[in-house]
Amino acid sequence: MPLADGFEEIEAFVPLSVLRGAGVQVDTVGLAGSVASGSHGAKVSTDKRLAEVRVDDYDGIVLPGGGRGCANLERSKAVMDIIAGMNERGKLVAAICAAPLLLAKAGVLNNRKATVYPGMERELPYPRPGRVVVDGNVVTSQGPGTAVDFALEIVKQLLGPAAAEKQRKGLVA
């Protein structure tokens, strides 16, 4: 989970908590350093730096939104290459809020349905309404209010429906 300055905290922290709660190892990754600042001022120490990340070491990527955070992620050729590499290998590629725009720019959505933050649909090749849209290895979601649904779908994709249902019940979602 790359975290660039300006990331939306809910869209990072909710999936991070749900995934780790389900037993999924998630590394938070800072672009240049080991601290990222959220869009509402939260400062987070990341687990790794981007230079330490190799596509083959992971089962997927989770991209939180936040306008400024997504713009900072997009400026990173390494991040865009990781997104494309994950998709080329059929690994999970998950993005919420404005982050599906990164998937579109990386070519991941050329033949895929996806959702995005309301009002940004024209930026996607095949936009679909819905809180969470799944198309193959790609999971997209609309925004902060859909973060639990997004996280549970990622658990389902990685660990199966029973694990997702167990987490859903524990969250009272």
C-alpha positions as CSV (number, residue, x, y, z in Angstrom):
1,M,0.0,0.0,0.0
2,P,1.9,3.0,-1.2
3,L,1.2,6.2,0.8
4,A,2.0,9.5,-0.8
5,D,1.6,12.8,0.9
6,G,-2.1,13.8,0.6
7,F,-3.5,10.2,0.9
8,E,-7.1,9.9,2.3
9,E,-6.7,8.5,5.7
10,I,-10.0,6.5,5.8
11,E,-9.2,4.9,2.5
12,A,-5.8,3.7,3.8
13,F,-6.5,3.0,7.5
14,V,-9.7,1.0,7.0
15,P,-8.3,-1.4,4.4
16,L,-5.1,-1.7,6.4
17,S,-6.9,-2.6,9.6
18,V,-9.4,-5.0,7.9
19,L,-6.7,-6.7,5.9
20,R,-4.3,-7.1,8.8
21,G,-7.2,-8.2,11.0
22,A,-7.8,-11.0,8.5
23,G,-4.2,-12.1,8.7
24,V,-3.0,-10.5,5.4
25,Q,0.5,-9.0,5.7
26,V,0.3,-5.5,4.3
27,D,3.4,-3.2,4.0
28,T,2.8,0.5,3.9
29,V,5.3,2.1,1.5
30,G,6.6,5.7,1.5
31,L,7.5,7.2,-1.8
32,A,10.8,8.9,-0.9
33,G,11.1,8.5,2.8
34,S,9.5,6.6,5.7
35,V,6.8,9.2,6.7
36,A,3.7,10.1,4.7
37,S,1.2,12.9,5.6
38,G,-2.5,12.3,5.1
39,S,-4.9,14.8,3.6
40,H,-6.2,15.6,7.1
41,G,-2.8,15.9,8.7
42,A,-2.1,12.4,10.1
43,K,1.5,11.5,9.8
44,V,2.3,7.8,9.3
45,S,5.6,6.0,9.6
46,T,5.6,3.5,6.7
47,D,6.9,0.0,6.8
48,K,9.1,0.3,3.7
49,R,10.4,2.8,1.2
50,L,9.4,2.5,-2.5
51,A,13.0,1.5,-3.5
52,E,12.6,-1.7,-1.4
53,V,9.5,-2.9,-3.3
54,R,9.6,-5.6,-5.9
55,V,6.4,-6.7,-7.7
56,D,7.3,-10.4,-7.3
57,D,7.3,-10.1,-3.5
58,Y,3.6,-9.2,-3.3
59,D,0.2,-10.7,-4.1
60,G,-1.2,-7.3,-5.0
61,I,-1.3,-3.5,-4.5
62,V,-3.9,-1.4,-2.7
63,L,-4.1,2.3,-3.7
64,P,-5.9,4.7,-1.3
65,G,-7.3,7.9,-2.9
66,G,-7.1,11.5,-1.9
67,G,-6.6,14.0,-4.7
68,R,-3.2,15.2,-3.8
69,G,-2.0,11.7,-2.7
70,C,-3.0,10.3,-6.1
71,A,-1.3,13.1,-8.0
72,N,1.8,12.4,-6.0
73,L,1.6,8.6,-6.8
74,E,1.0,9.4,-10.5
75,R,4.2,11.4,-10.6
76,S,6.2,8.4,-9.5
77,K,7.2,6.3,-12.5
78,A,8.1,3.5,-10.1
79,V,4.6,3.4,-8.7
80,M,3.0,3.4,-12.2
81,D,5.4,0.6,-13.2
82,I,4.4,-1.4,-10.1
83,I,0.7,-1.0,-10.9
84,A,1.3,-2.2,-14.5
85,G,3.5,-5.0,-13.3
86,M,1.0,-6.3,-10.8
87,N,-1.7,-6.3,-13.4
88,E,0.5,-8.0,-16.0
89,R,1.2,-10.8,-13.5
90,G,-2.6,-11.2,-12.7
91,K,-2.1,-10.0,-9.2
92,L,-4.7,-8.0,-7.2
93,V,-4.9,-4.4,-8.2
94,A,-7.2,-2.5,-5.9
95,A,-7.9,1.3,-5.9
96,I,-10.4,3.5,-4.2
97,C,-11.8,7.1,-4.7
98,A,-9.6,8.9,-7.2
99,A,-7.0,6.1,-7.3
100,P,-8.8,4.2,-10.2
101,L,-7.6,7.1,-12.4
102,L,-4.1,5.8,-11.8
103,L,-5.2,2.4,-13.0
104,A,-6.6,4.0,-16.2
105,K,-3.4,5.9,-16.8
106,A,-1.3,2.7,-16.3
107,G,-3.5,0.9,-18.9
108,V,-5.0,-1.5,-16.4
109,L,-8.6,-0.4,-17.2
110,N,-8.4,-0.5,-21.0
111,N,-10.8,-3.5,-21.1
112,R,-12.1,-3.4,-17.6
113,K,-15.1,-2.1,-15.8
114,A,-14.4,0.1,-12.7
115,T,-15.9,2.6,-10.4
116,V,-14.4,5.9,-9.1
117,Y,-15.3,8.9,-7.0
118,P,-18.6,10.3,-8.2
119,G,-18.0,13.0,-10.9
120,M,-14.8,11.4,-12.2
121,E,-16.5,8.7,-14.3
122,R,-15.6,10.3,-17.6
123,E,-11.9,9.7,-16.8
124,L,-12.4,5.9,-17.0
125,P,-12.8,3.9,-20.2
126,Y,-15.7,1.7,-18.8
127,P,-17.1,3.3,-15.7
128,R,-19.8,1.5,-13.7
129,P,-21.9,2.7,-10.8
130,G,-21.5,0.8,-7.5
131,R,-19.8,1.0,-4.2
132,V,-17.3,-1.7,-5.3
133,V,-16.8,-3.0,-8.8
134,V,-14.7,-6.2,-9.5
135,D,-13.5,-7.1,-12.9
136,G,-11.0,-10.0,-12.9
137,N,-8.0,-9.1,-10.7
138,V,-9.1,-5.4,-10.4
139,V,-11.1,-4.1,-7.5
140,T,-12.3,-0.5,-7.5
141,S,-14.4,1.5,-5.0
142,Q,-15.9,5.0,-4.8
143,G,-14.6,6.7,-1.7
144,P,-14.3,7.0,2.1
145,G,-17.8,5.8,2.8
146,T,-17.2,2.6,0.8
147,A,-13.8,1.7,2.5
148,V,-15.2,-1.2,4.6
149,D,-16.9,-2.8,1.5
150,F,-13.7,-2.2,-0.5
151,A,-11.6,-3.8,2.2
152,L,-13.9,-6.8,2.6
153,E,-13.8,-7.4,-1.1
154,I,-10.0,-7.4,-1.1
155,V,-10.1,-10.0,1.8
156,K,-12.5,-12.1,-0.3
157,Q,-10.2,-11.9,-3.3
158,L,-7.1,-12.9,-1.3
159,L,-8.5,-15.3,1.3
160,G,-11.9,-16.3,0.0
161,P,-15.6,-15.7,0.9
162,A,-15.5,-17.3,4.3
163,A,-12.6,-15.1,5.5
164,A,-14.4,-12.0,4.2
165,E,-17.7,-13.0,6.0
166,K,-15.8,-13.6,9.2
167,Q,-14.3,-10.1,9.0
168,R,-17.7,-8.6,8.0
169,K,-19.3,-10.1,11.1
170,G,-16.5,-8.9,13.4
171,L,-16.9,-5.4,12.0
172,V,-20.7,-5.6,12.3
173,A,-20.8,-4.4,8.7
